[in-house]
């Protein structure tokens, strides 16, 4: 029988009881003691089987207390050929960068237009192969704060951990899932 292991996540995230299964897949164990209910004031990162939103592999929101809540859908990830550990790290990194999901960056390329970008640190690409490994576990790449600084020149600094991005607000066109941007109607342009 697989051994129970308690996983402790950083920064007040709740602990969960998991089983480590062959191939590295983990699941909540009915044979292990139930995980404690999250205490008041705790951040949540929940790994579930199936998505509760069409097409979502994971997302982050806030709890009724206004605290970060991340959801990852491991079976849905596997069905779409994605790695649930990359989705988990993606959601965790975005929770840490913008816990209340309310940060934006305003870019004004000229006097008539402006674009608001959500402070999403893992949305500049969408391919699992652009992640990296911690030991043997694949995790998501992420942008550094410099990616949100429009005054930076191309190649002037490192914009993401994996060194795939060369300039601020660059989206890797083949791989980008999406980025959240608000663009005035008269200045609309396609943002993947």
CORCOR-V776519 format. One record per pair of residues at least 6 apart in sequence whose ideal C-beta (glycine too) atoms are under 7 Angstrom apart, sorted by sequence separation. I is the first residue (numbers start at 1). J is the second residue. D is the distance in whole Angstrom. If there is no record, write none. Layout:
I_J_D, I_J_D
This chain:
20_26_6, 21_27_7, 38_44_6, 53_59_7, 62_68_6, 63_69_5, 77_83_7, 78_84_7, 108_114_4, 146_152_5, 159_165_4, 183_189_6, 8_15_5, 19_26_6, 62_69_6, 77_84_4, 107_114_7, 131_138_5, 132_139_6, 159_166_7, 7_15_7, 18_26_4, 19_27_6, 60_68_6, 61_69_5, 106_114_6, 107_115_5, 131_139_6, 159_167_7, 164_172_6, 171_179_6, 183_191_7, 6_15_6, 7_16_6, 18_27_7, 60_69_7, 131_140_5, 132_141_6, 159_168_7, 18_28_6, 19_29_4, 60_70_5, 74_84_4, 77_87_5, 106_116_6, 107_117_7, 128_138_7, 131_141_5, 181_191_5, 6_17_6, 7_18_5, 17_28_6, 18_29_7, 130_141_5, 146_157_5, 155_166_6, 16_28_7, 17_29_6, 58_70_7, 59_71_6, 72_84_6, 104_116_5, 105_117_5, 147_159_5, 154_166_5, 179_191_6, 4_17_6, 5_18_6, 58_71_6, 104_117_6, 146_159_5, 147_160_7, 154_167_4, 58_72_4, 104_118_6, 105_119_6, 144_158_6, 178_192_6, 4_19_7, 5_20_6, 17_32_5, 58_73_6, 72_87_5, 104_119_6, 144_159_6, 17_33_6, 57_73_6, 72_88_5, 103_119_4, 125_141_7, 143_159_6, 144_160_6, 152_168_5, 176_192_4, 2_19_4, 56_73_7, 143_160_5, 2_20_6, 17_35_5, 122_140_5, 142_160_6, 147_165_6, 150_168_5, 2_21_6, 16_35_5, 44_63_6, 57_76_6, 72_91_6, 124_143_5, 141_160_6, 142_161_6, 149_168_6, 150_169_7, 173_192_7, 15_35_7, 57_77_5, 122_142_5, 141_161_5, 148_168_7, 15_36_7, 70_91_4, 98_119_4, 121_142_5, 141_162_4, 147_168_6, 171_192_6, 51_73_4, 70_92_6, 97_119_6, 121_143_5, 143_165_7, 146_168_7, 147_169_7, 48_71_6, 50_73_6, 57_80_6, 124_147_7, 141_164_7, 14_38_4, 43_67_6, 46_70_7, 48_72_7, 49_73_7, 97_121_4, 4_29_6, 43_68_5, 44_69_5, 45_70_4, 46_71_5, 47_72_5, 48_73_5, 49_74_6, 50_75_6, 51_76_4, 57_82_6, 70_95_5, 41_67_7, 44_70_7, 49_75_4, 50_76_6, 94_120_6, 47_74_6, 68_95_4, 94_121_6, 4_32_4, 14_42_5, 93_121_6, 94_122_6, 12_41_7, 13_42_7, 58_87_4, 93_122_6, 119_148_7, 132_161_7, 12_42_6, 13_43_5, 14_44_6, 57_87_5, 132_162_6, 12_43_5, 13_44_7, 60_91_5, 68_99_5, 117_148_7, 11_43_6, 13_45_5, 58_90_7, 59_91_7, 90_122_4, 130_162_6, 58_91_5, 60_94_5, 66_100_7, 130_164_6, 60_95_5, 9_45_6, 124_160_7, 62_100_7, 62_101_6, 125_164_7, 61_101_7, 47_88_6, 60_101_7, 124_165_6, 86_128_5, 105_148_4, 107_150_5, 83_128_5, 86_131_5, 130_175_6, 45_91_7, 82_128_6, 124_170_7, 45_92_6, 93_140_6, 124_171_5, 125_172_4, 124_172_6, 127_175_4, 93_142_5, 126_175_5, 89_139_4, 90_140_4, 125_175_4, 126_176_6, 89_140_4, 125_176_6, 126_177_3, 43_95_7, 85_137_5, 86_138_5, 117_169_7, 124_176_6, 85_138_5, 86_139_6, 85_139_6, 86_140_5, 123_177_6, 83_138_5, 123_178_6, 124_179_7, 123_179_5, 120_179_6, 120_180_6, 107_169_7, 117_179_6, 118_180_4, 117_180_7, 117_181_5, 116_181_6, 115_181_5, 116_182_4, 115_183_5, 114_184_7, 113_184_6, 113_187_4, 11_96_7
